[in-house]
Amino acid sequence: MRSREPRDTEPQDDAKLRAVLRRQSAEPSDEQRSPWDIDDYELHAHPDLIDRLRELGEGSQRSVAPMFGLPVLVRPGGHTFAIAVGTSTLLLRLDEEPTDVRLSSKPGWFDLAGWVALDAWQPDRPSTEGFRVLRDLMRRAFEQA
């Protein structure tokens, strides 16, 4: 693993995260509302990716919550440790960037240090192995949040 920039201390980094997510959000007009909108904002993650986030987070005493149109995993106490974005990107709050997984590009609007973008499907690995590796990283993100 490669060392990452040090994270800000709590609770400031969750406030910064909310500010970044709010900047990218869009409140749909009444005519644009869709059944997929969450928390009064347009959904910015594919439903299959939301299912993947939920599956990977099982057993981590987490809750899935909407945050400005993005599904996030929040540990007890309210600290966010995972975000689903688009069709295949998971953002995990990790102190070190893993070197043995397929990384993804962070969205251009996501400018926070201490987060790693991963491919949620790890297509270079058999599905069970990819799932296991991602679940281990999810647990690490949970512990570090």
Order of alpha helices (4+ residues) and beta strands (2+ residues): beta-alpha-alpha-beta-beta-beta-beta-beta-beta-alpha
